[in-house]
Amino acid sequence: MMASNRFLRSMELFEIANEYVVGGVHSNFRYREPHPIYFSKAKGSRLWDADGNEYIDCVINMGACILGHGYPKIVDAVKKALDNGLTVGLEPDISIEVSKLLSRMVPSAEYVRFSNTGTEAVIHAIHIARGFTGRYKIAKLEGGYNGWYDYVLVSGHPPLDKAGPPDEPTPVLGSAGLAKDVAESVIIIPFNNIEATEKILSKHSDELAAVIIEPVMFNVGCVLPKKGYLEALRKITHEYGIVLIFDEVITGFRSAPGGAQEYFGITPDMSVFGKAIANGFALSAVVGKREIMETVHPKRGKVAYAGTYNSNYISLAAAKVTLEELSDGKVQKYLHEAGARLAKRFSEMTEELGVKARLQHFAGKFQVYFTDREVVDYRTAVSCDSKKYSVFYESMLNSGIFMLPSYTIHHGVTAAHTEQDLESIASAMRNALIEVKKRFPD
């Protein structure tokens, strides 16, 4: 539980918010006991809450602010865009510049279409894949998150007693109110188990329009693909004529200028991007092979694609600067190095203190797992010790490091995190591990 005397204003705001806002938050993920924290300011690697508490931010808008909060060049570009007065509903000339940038950076981006959120991009991508193939079903990862669309809000964090066998998972709906045919229309595959995945895809090959996956699983913290997994998946989907969609809403531009597909050398048929594409401004993109993307052509296509806010001028102004800053690979190099540095320090500390824990990382993103074995998929992630993580989280928060209370979610750093920030994070981790050891002496 949070130390309430530090959050008196947030407590007051929560009481007021409950009169007008369901649960006091506009995204259920922001709710926490005994009340949410409300924020008032951000700059660089730092956050300030409504009580004036300062934090080093390791949530970074769920990975969106890759350059840090309030990046000066982006702020200037957005201010100039505001002065132009062009907002939404029209096709701005800047959309062509940003589309060119994306096409040059991303291997799968032969054609580009913009939208506003990761979920919107996923919806469009699935519609396109269905329209192109003439098939209806899709496959997704157990433990993977691809937004809140009915046909992907399945088996995100399923209870293991309902999830079925690990080599043939049962679809578990992630919410009430979903379409009636979701459970019959979505096939669940296990991450990093290519034998089981191939068997499942082969069984449903004539029905599957698409396989959509996070190339690195961040919905369970930070789980990398095993060597050969993505390559095998690419081969299988190609053989069966299934559209392979990479959900790069988080991995996009973080691992390499061209995303995880460049980093791992695997080109999918389609990809969706968001978050870091505009450093926190609302923008997403659907990209893919020309023959597939042609299905949304306004004259020749048969799949609808519309949206008043698509390619809005303000977000594209932010995206142009962001992508230009990310195009040379320097930011990505720093993020990889920062993550490796934290992992090394963490490993040294756990060995010294005798705590069974590991920090898994990729491109500056990381998660701490209280376990003595590698986390390779959803089921190994949820088998980690959540109680120890809760103690770790509270200690980190009290040390001024903003993290999330979930033991199966991702954290990270940005280009704005300095060497001193990294040292402060490592120092706080040491104190948190000492607290865990004290509470759970084993």
C-alpha positions as CSV (number, residue, x, y, z in Angstrom):
1,M,0.0,0.0,0.0
2,M,1.2,3.5,-0.8
3,A,2.2,5.8,2.1
4,S,-0.9,8.0,2.1
5,N,0.7,11.0,3.8
6,R,2.7,11.6,0.6
7,F,-0.4,11.5,-1.5
8,L,-2.9,13.7,0.3
9,R,-3.8,15.7,-2.8
10,S,-4.2,12.6,-4.9
11,M,-6.6,11.2,-2.2
12,E,-8.6,14.4,-2.4
13,L,-8.7,14.4,-6.2
14,F,-9.8,10.7,-6.1
15,E,-12.8,11.6,-3.9
16,I,-13.7,14.4,-6.3
17,A,-13.1,12.3,-9.4
18,N,-15.4,9.6,-8.2
19,E,-18.3,12.0,-8.5
20,Y,-17.8,12.4,-12.3
21,V,-15.4,9.6,-13.5
22,V,-16.1,5.9,-13.2
23,G,-13.5,4.6,-10.7
24,G,-11.7,8.0,-10.8
25,V,-9.7,7.1,-13.9
26,H,-10.1,7.1,-17.7
27,S,-8.2,3.9,-18.2
28,N,-8.7,1.0,-15.8
29,F,-5.0,0.3,-16.0
30,R,-4.3,3.6,-14.1
31,Y,-6.3,2.5,-11.1
32,R,-4.5,1.2,-8.0
33,E,-5.3,0.8,-4.3
34,P,-6.0,2.7,-2.2
35,H,-6.3,5.4,-4.9
36,P,-4.7,6.4,-8.2
37,I,-1.8,8.9,-8.3
38,Y,-2.7,12.0,-10.3
39,F,0.1,13.8,-12.1
40,S,0.5,17.4,-13.0
41,K,3.9,17.8,-14.9
42,A,6.6,15.9,-16.8
43,K,9.9,16.9,-18.3
44,G,12.7,14.8,-19.7
45,S,13.0,11.7,-17.5
46,R,11.0,13.2,-14.6
47,L,7.4,13.2,-13.4
48,W,5.7,15.3,-10.7
49,D,2.4,14.3,-9.1
50,A,-0.3,16.5,-7.8
51,D,1.3,16.5,-4.3
52,G,4.6,17.7,-5.8
53,N,6.4,14.4,-5.4
54,E,9.2,14.0,-8.0
55,Y,10.0,10.7,-9.7
56,I,12.4,9.3,-12.2
57,D,9.9,7.9,-14.7
58,C,10.3,4.2,-15.6
59,V,6.8,3.9,-17.1
60,I,7.4,6.6,-19.8
61,N,3.8,6.7,-21.0
62,M,3.7,2.9,-21.5
63,G,6.7,3.2,-23.8
64,A,5.5,6.2,-25.9
65,C,7.9,8.9,-24.9
66,I,11.1,7.4,-26.3
67,L,12.9,10.8,-26.4
68,G,11.6,11.8,-23.0
69,H,8.8,14.1,-21.9
70,G,8.5,17.6,-23.5
71,Y,11.3,17.0,-26.0
72,P,12.2,20.6,-27.1
73,K,12.3,20.1,-30.9
74,I,8.9,18.3,-30.8
75,V,7.4,21.0,-28.6
76,D,8.6,23.7,-31.1
77,A,7.2,21.7,-34.1
78,V,3.8,21.3,-32.4
79,K,3.6,25.0,-31.5
80,K,4.3,25.9,-35.1
81,A,1.7,23.4,-36.3
82,L,-0.9,25.0,-33.9
83,D,-0.2,28.4,-35.4
84,N,-1.1,27.0,-38.8
85,G,-4.6,26.2,-37.5
86,L,-5.0,23.0,-39.5
87,T,-6.2,20.2,-37.3
88,V,-8.3,17.3,-38.5
89,G,-10.6,16.1,-41.3
90,L,-8.4,17.1,-44.2
91,E,-5.3,15.5,-45.8
92,P,-2.3,17.6,-44.8
93,D,0.8,17.8,-46.9
94,I,3.0,16.8,-44.0
95,S,1.4,13.3,-44.1
96,I,3.4,12.6,-47.3
97,E,6.7,13.5,-45.6
98,V,6.0,11.3,-42.6
99,S,4.8,8.4,-44.8
100,K,8.1,8.7,-46.8
101,L,10.1,8.5,-43.6
102,L,8.2,5.4,-42.4
103,S,8.6,3.7,-45.8
104,R,12.4,4.3,-45.8
105,M,12.9,3.2,-42.2
106,V,10.6,0.1,-41.9
107,P,11.2,-3.0,-44.0
108,S,7.5,-4.0,-44.3
109,A,6.3,-0.4,-45.1
110,E,5.7,-0.5,-48.9
111,Y,2.4,1.3,-48.3
112,V,1.4,3.4,-45.2
113,R,-1.9,4.4,-43.7
114,F,-2.2,6.5,-40.4
115,S,-4.7,6.1,-37.6
116,N,-4.7,7.4,-34.0
117,T,-4.2,4.5,-31.5
118,G,-2.6,1.1,-31.4
119,T,-6.0,-0.5,-31.2
120,E,-7.3,1.4,-34.2
121,A,-4.3,0.2,-36.2
122,V,-4.9,-3.4,-35.1
123,I,-8.6,-3.2,-36.1
124,H,-7.6,-1.9,-39.6
125,A,-4.9,-4.5,-40.0
126,I,-7.2,-7.4,-39.2
127,H,-9.9,-6.0,-41.5
128,I,-7.3,-5.7,-44.3
129,A,-6.0,-9.3,-43.7
130,R,-9.5,-10.7,-43.8
131,G,-10.4,-8.7,-46.9
132,F,-7.2,-9.8,-48.7
133,T,-7.4,-13.5,-47.8
134,G,-11.1,-14.1,-47.7
135,R,-10.7,-15.9,-44.4
136,Y,-12.1,-14.8,-41.0
137,K,-10.2,-16.3,-38.1
138,I,-7.1,-14.9,-36.5
139,A,-4.4,-16.3,-34.2
140,K,-2.7,-14.4,-31.4
141,L,-0.3,-15.1,-28.6
142,E,-1.3,-16.3,-25.2
143,G,-0.4,-13.4,-22.9
144,G,-0.1,-11.0,-25.8
145,Y,-1.9,-7.7,-25.8
146,N,-2.9,-6.1,-29.1
147,G,-5.5,-3.6,-27.9
148,W,-9.1,-3.7,-26.8
149,Y,-10.7,-4.8,-30.1
150,D,-13.1,-7.8,-29.5
151,Y,-11.0,-10.2,-31.6
152,V,-7.7,-9.5,-29.8
153,L,-9.0,-9.0,-26.3
154,V,-8.6,-12.7,-25.7
155,S,-6.2,-14.6,-23.4
156,G,-4.2,-11.5,-22.5
157,H,-3.8,-12.6,-18.9
158,P,-6.0,-15.7,-18.6
159,P,-6.4,-17.6,-15.3
160,L,-4.3,-20.7,-15.7
161,D,-7.2,-22.9,-14.5
162,K,-9.2,-21.8,-17.6
163,A,-6.3,-21.5,-20.1
164,G,-6.1,-25.2,-21.1
165,P,-2.9,-27.1,-21.9
166,P,0.2,-25.1,-22.6
167,D,0.7,-26.6,-26.1
168,E,-2.9,-25.9,-27.1
169,P,-4.2,-22.9,-25.1
170,T,-8.0,-22.4,-24.7
171,P,-9.2,-18.9,-25.8
172,V,-10.3,-17.0,-22.6
173,L,-12.3,-13.8,-23.2
174,G,-10.7,-10.7,-21.6
175,S,-13.9,-8.8,-20.9
176,A,-17.6,-9.0,-20.8
177,G,-19.4,-7.4,-23.8
178,L,-17.4,-8.9,-26.6
179,A,-18.9,-10.2,-29.8
180,K,-20.5,-13.6,-29.5
181,D,-18.3,-15.4,-31.9
182,V,-14.9,-14.3,-30.5
183,A,-14.0,-17.5,-28.7
184,E,-14.7,-19.5,-31.9
185,S,-12.9,-17.0,-34.2
186,V,-9.6,-16.6,-32.3
187,I,-6.9,-19.2,-32.1
188,I,-4.4,-18.9,-29.3
189,I,-0.8,-19.9,-29.8
190,P,2.0,-20.2,-27.2
191,F,5.1,-17.9,-27.5
192,N,8.5,-19.5,-28.1
193,N,7.0,-23.0,-28.7
194,I,7.3,-23.4,-32.4
195,E,6.4,-27.1,-32.5
196,A,3.0,-26.4,-30.8
197,T,2.5,-23.2,-32.8
198,E,3.1,-25.1,-36.1
199,K,0.7,-27.8,-35.1
200,I,-2.1,-25.3,-34.2
201,L,-1.6,-23.2,-37.3
202,S,-1.6,-26.2,-39.6
203,K,-4.9,-27.4,-38.1
204,H,-6.6,-24.1,-38.8
205,S,-4.6,-23.0,-41.9
206,D,-7.6,-22.9,-44.2
207,E,-9.5,-20.6,-41.8
208,L,-6.8,-18.2,-40.7
209,A,-6.6,-14.7,-42.2
210,A,-3.8,-13.5,-39.9
211,V,-1.4,-14.2,-37.1
212,I,-0.7,-11.1,-35.0
213,I,2.1,-11.1,-32.5
214,E,4.3,-8.8,-30.5
215,P,7.8,-9.8,-31.7
216,V,8.9,-9.1,-28.1
217,M,6.3,-9.8,-25.5
218,F,5.9,-6.8,-23.3
219,N,2.4,-7.5,-22.0
220,V,4.0,-10.1,-19.6
221,G,7.0,-7.8,-18.8
222,C,9.8,-8.4,-21.2
223,V,10.2,-11.7,-23.0
224,L,12.3,-12.1,-26.1
225,P,11.8,-14.6,-28.8
226,K,14.0,-17.7,-28.7
227,K,16.4,-18.1,-31.6
228,G,14.6,-19.4,-34.6
229,Y,11.0,-18.7,-33.3
230,L,10.2,-15.7,-35.5
231,E,12.0,-17.2,-38.5
232,A,9.9,-20.4,-38.2
233,L,6.7,-18.4,-37.8
234,R,7.5,-16.4,-40.9
235,K,8.1,-19.6,-42.8
236,I,4.9,-21.3,-41.6
237,T,2.6,-18.3,-42.3
238,H,4.1,-17.9,-45.8
239,E,3.5,-21.5,-46.6
240,Y,-0.2,-21.4,-45.5
241,G,-0.9,-18.0,-47.1
242,I,-1.6,-16.5,-43.7
243,V,-0.9,-12.7,-43.2
244,L,1.8,-12.3,-40.6
245,I,1.2,-9.0,-38.6
246,F,3.9,-7.7,-36.3
247,D,2.4,-5.6,-33.5
248,E,5.2,-3.1,-33.2
249,V,3.2,-0.6,-31.1
250,I,5.9,-0.9,-28.4
251,T,8.9,-2.4,-30.2
252,G,8.6,0.0,-33.1
253,F,11.6,2.4,-33.5
254,R,12.9,1.3,-30.1
255,S,15.1,-1.7,-31.0
256,A,16.2,-0.3,-34.3
257,P,15.1,2.6,-36.7
258,G,13.1,0.0,-38.6
259,G,11.7,-1.7,-35.4
260,A,12.0,-5.3,-34.2
261,Q,11.7,-6.5,-37.8
262,E,14.9,-4.8,-38.7
263,Y,16.6,-5.9,-35.5
264,F,15.7,-9.6,-35.9
265,G,15.8,-9.6,-39.7
266,I,12.3,-10.9,-40.2
267,T,9.9,-9.0,-42.5
268,P,6.2,-9.5,-41.8
269,D,3.4,-9.0,-44.3
270,M,2.0,-6.1,-42.3
271,S,2.9,-4.1,-39.2
272,V,1.2,-1.7,-36.8
273,F,3.0,1.1,-35.0
274,G,2.1,3.6,-32.3
275,K,3.4,5.1,-29.0
276,A,7.0,6.1,-29.9
277,I,6.0,7.0,-33.5
278,A,5.2,10.6,-32.3
279,N,6.8,10.6,-28.8
280,G,3.5,10.4,-27.0
281,F,1.2,12.3,-29.3
282,A,-1.8,10.3,-30.6
283,L,-0.8,8.6,-33.8
284,S,-0.5,5.1,-35.1
285,A,0.2,3.5,-38.5
286,V,-0.7,0.4,-40.5
287,V,2.0,-0.5,-43.0
288,G,2.4,-3.5,-45.3
289,K,3.1,-5.0,-48.7
290,R,1.5,-3.2,-51.6
291,E,-0.7,-6.0,-52.8
292,I,-2.2,-6.4,-49.3
293,M,-2.6,-2.7,-48.5
294,E,-4.3,-2.2,-51.9
295,T,-7.4,-3.6,-50.3
296,V,-8.1,-0.2,-48.8
297,H,-7.6,1.8,-52.0
298,P,-10.4,4.3,-52.3
299,K,-11.2,3.2,-55.9
300,R,-9.9,-0.3,-56.3
301,G,-10.2,-1.6,-52.8
302,K,-12.9,-3.4,-50.9
303,V,-12.0,-2.8,-47.2
304,A,-13.2,0.4,-45.5
305,Y,-10.6,2.7,-43.9
306,A,-11.7,6.1,-42.5
307,G,-11.3,8.4,-39.5
308,T,-11.7,12.1,-39.0
309,Y,-8.6,12.3,-36.8
310,N,-6.4,10.1,-39.1
311,S,-3.2,11.8,-40.1
312,N,-4.0,14.8,-37.9
313,Y,-1.7,17.7,-38.4
314,I,-0.5,18.1,-34.8
315,S,0.5,14.5,-34.3
316,L,2.2,14.3,-37.7
317,A,4.3,17.4,-36.8
318,A,5.4,15.5,-33.7
319,A,6.0,12.3,-35.7
320,K,8.2,14.0,-38.3
321,V,10.6,15.3,-35.7
322,T,10.5,12.0,-33.7
323,L,11.3,9.8,-36.7
324,E,14.0,12.1,-37.9
325,E,15.6,11.9,-34.4
326,L,15.4,8.1,-34.4
327,S,16.5,7.4,-38.0
328,D,20.2,7.2,-37.4
329,G,20.2,4.5,-34.7
330,K,22.0,6.5,-32.0
331,V,19.0,6.6,-29.6
332,Q,18.4,2.8,-30.0
333,K,22.1,2.1,-29.3
334,Y,21.9,4.1,-26.1
335,L,18.7,2.3,-25.0
336,H,20.2,-1.1,-25.6
337,E,23.3,-0.1,-23.6
338,A,21.2,1.4,-20.8
339,G,19.2,-1.8,-20.4
340,A,22.3,-4.0,-20.4
341,R,23.9,-1.8,-17.8
342,L,20.9,-2.1,-15.5
343,A,20.7,-5.8,-16.0
344,K,24.3,-6.3,-15.1
345,R,24.0,-4.2,-12.0
346,F,20.8,-6.1,-11.0
347,S,22.4,-9.5,-11.5
348,E,25.4,-8.5,-9.4
349,M,23.1,-7.2,-6.6
350,T,20.9,-10.4,-6.5
351,E,24.0,-12.6,-6.3
352,E,25.5,-10.5,-3.5
353,L,22.2,-10.4,-1.6
354,G,21.1,-13.9,-2.3
355,V,17.8,-13.0,-3.8
356,K,16.2,-15.1,-6.5
357,A,15.3,-12.5,-9.1
358,R,16.2,-11.5,-12.6
359,L,15.9,-8.4,-14.8
360,Q,15.0,-9.2,-18.4
361,H,15.5,-6.3,-20.9
362,F,15.3,-5.3,-24.5
363,A,16.0,-1.9,-26.1
364,G,15.8,0.0,-22.8
365,K,12.6,-1.8,-21.7
366,F,12.8,-4.2,-18.7
367,Q,10.9,-6.0,-16.1
368,V,12.0,-7.5,-12.7
369,Y,10.9,-11.1,-12.1
370,F,11.2,-12.9,-8.8
371,T,12.2,-16.3,-10.0
372,D,15.3,-18.4,-10.5
373,R,14.5,-19.4,-14.1
374,E,14.3,-17.6,-17.5
375,V,10.9,-16.2,-18.3
376,V,10.1,-17.4,-21.8
377,D,6.3,-17.0,-22.2
378,Y,3.1,-16.1,-20.4
379,R,3.0,-19.1,-18.1
380,T,6.5,-18.7,-16.8
381,A,5.8,-15.0,-16.3
382,V,2.7,-15.5,-14.1
383,S,4.5,-18.2,-12.1
384,C,6.9,-15.6,-10.7
385,D,6.4,-14.4,-7.1
386,S,3.9,-11.5,-7.2
387,K,4.2,-10.9,-3.4
388,K,7.9,-10.2,-3.6
389,Y,7.3,-8.0,-6.6
390,S,4.8,-5.9,-4.6
391,V,7.3,-5.2,-1.9
392,F,9.9,-4.3,-4.5
393,Y,7.5,-2.0,-6.2
394,E,6.5,-0.1,-3.0
395,S,10.2,0.4,-2.2
396,M,10.9,1.7,-5.6
397,L,8.0,4.1,-5.4
398,N,9.1,5.3,-2.0
399,S,12.6,5.9,-3.4
400,G,11.2,8.2,-6.1
401,I,11.2,5.7,-9.0
402,F,7.8,5.5,-10.8
403,M,7.0,2.0,-11.8
404,L,3.8,0.0,-12.1
405,P,2.4,-2.4,-9.4
406,S,1.9,-5.3,-11.8
407,Y,4.5,-8.0,-11.9
408,T,3.6,-8.8,-15.5
409,I,4.1,-5.5,-17.2
410,H,6.9,-3.6,-18.8
411,H,9.0,-0.7,-17.7
412,G,11.8,1.2,-19.3
413,V,14.1,4.2,-19.9
414,T,14.3,6.9,-22.6
415,A,16.9,8.8,-24.4
416,A,16.4,11.5,-21.7
417,H,17.5,9.2,-18.8
418,T,21.0,10.3,-17.8
419,E,23.8,8.2,-16.4
420,Q,22.9,9.7,-13.0
421,D,19.3,8.5,-13.5
422,L,20.5,5.0,-14.3
423,E,22.6,5.1,-11.1
424,S,19.6,6.3,-9.1
425,I,17.4,3.5,-10.5
426,A,20.1,0.9,-9.7
427,S,20.6,2.2,-6.2
428,A,16.8,2.1,-5.6
429,M,16.7,-1.4,-6.9
430,R,19.4,-2.4,-4.4
431,N,17.4,-1.0,-1.5
432,A,14.2,-2.7,-2.8
433,L,16.0,-6.0,-3.0
434,I,17.2,-5.6,0.6
435,E,13.6,-4.9,1.6
436,V,12.4,-8.1,-0.2
437,K,15.2,-10.1,1.5
438,K,14.1,-8.7,4.9
439,R,10.4,-9.5,4.3
440,F,11.1,-12.9,2.6
441,P,14.3,-14.3,4.1
442,D,13.7,-17.7,2.5
